[in-house]
Amino acid sequence: MRIIVAAFLMASTVAPACAQMTDDLFPSPIASTEDIIRVSFTEFASIPDIEGEPARVMILVDEPGTRRMFVNDMRGPLYTVSYDGRTVREYIDIDDSRWAVAVEAGRREVGFQSFALHPQFGEPGTGGYGRFYTWTDTRNTGSTPDFRPNGGDDTHDTILLEWTARSPGAATYDGGPPRELLRIEQPFRNHNAGQVGFNPLASLGDADFGLLYITLADGGSGGDPLNMAQDLTSPFGKMLRIDPLGSNAANGEYGVPAGNPFAGGGHGGALGEIYAYGLRNAQRFAWDPTNGNMFVSDIGQNIVEELSLVTAGANLGWNDWEGSFEFIGRSAVSLVNPRGDPTVTYPVAEYAQSDPLLTSRVAATGVHVYRSRTIPQLTDLVLWGDMPGGEIFYLQADDLPNGGQQSIRRVLLNDGGEAKTLLQLVQEKNVEQGKSPSARADLRFGSGPDEQVLILNKQDGVIRLLVPDGSP
């Protein structure tokens, strides 16, 4: 008989008759006390509330040319943060009515999702000078989308916009209206867009320089009901790679790199924009600065959360697989023949949503590969974690596991000699702020200058900087 593990989290889902409840997806739970790393931190900067609600920060990146960091709030503002954290200034609000973007941010999973600064943003005389890109959900659905789903409702659109500042170092954005590069019609309201970003390891002259990576979830609902993640004619459930300064795409607004795995036709109608596929809801990706490994964290359905390596043309399995296990339905996977398809790229690490360490809401996030020597206990580690519960995990970057959760260990934050999770810190900060303690952290990682690691969340507006022990 086929062995199936079922997580009965959706009352509307009926599991197969042979399904069984089990907590034995992996041989042992995540180690709660073994090999814990404690890291010191400082409260580096604060992002302002909007109408009494804490900032919903998503992405933080460094911009060396202007010696500032940039961070966005899902409701529309993009802020600059000085290198000492003391000055936080609104650079632009893309939801300002003059831009006609109409950011859709009325639900937890929609809004101004991500942004990326062109690697030449602060370099005068270059093609990317002053250019940055925003990846946002919008209520403005009057324009014809470049891509439509295989069904569902027209709930909103997700658009990629290019903005061009006249003086990138100016305190506030001084350019004109944005140029629309790409528009996606969304069939459902949950897990739609993901991250956009340029490869920070690529230099001028490298094939990857100036190419924009984009993650797009499978469209939402649950279980990929429109079967789009494995459909190579659809952008949903994919990692895309485009040249934002090019023009050979079907709409003429961006370029399709010749080096993409399905570019140039002859692949059965596969989209040339696709870099990798089989993603469910890939929130974050990042590169290892030492060996170039590219990692992506992908939120699972109801059973498995995963961290995977990504290569050109890789199939990460969804919705045939959830993590290392064959996907049966919205609340069931099979335990027969795990990792059984040699054509699939399976996770380097994964964890069960039912693990006792975690809260009732579970979602993988990440990722930062730390190769600096500044904080010795973090050197050569891959940092990722669980978004709602605020758990920070680590793996050995030079000895990656082959799936499962047996290699996952915890990073805790040293608060006056007491080791705490991010959620604990957020809850205590909420009390200081006169607010009710949040039930979730919404952990994100940010990258500052000199490989700084900054910890973001959506509940208290505080950006925390990891620092060496004994730092003031």
Helices and strands as residue ranges (DSSP letters): E 4-6, E 19-20, E 37-46, E 57-63, E 68-73, E 77-82, E 88-93, G 97-99, E 112-117, E 131-138, E 156-164, E 179-186, E 193-198, E 212-216, E 238-242, E 274-277, E 282-287, E 294-298, E 304-309, E 321-322, E 325-329, E 332-334, E 349-352, E 364-370, G 376-378, E 381-386, E 391-396, E 409-415, E 418-420, H 422-432, E 444-447, G 449-451, E 453-456, E 462-467
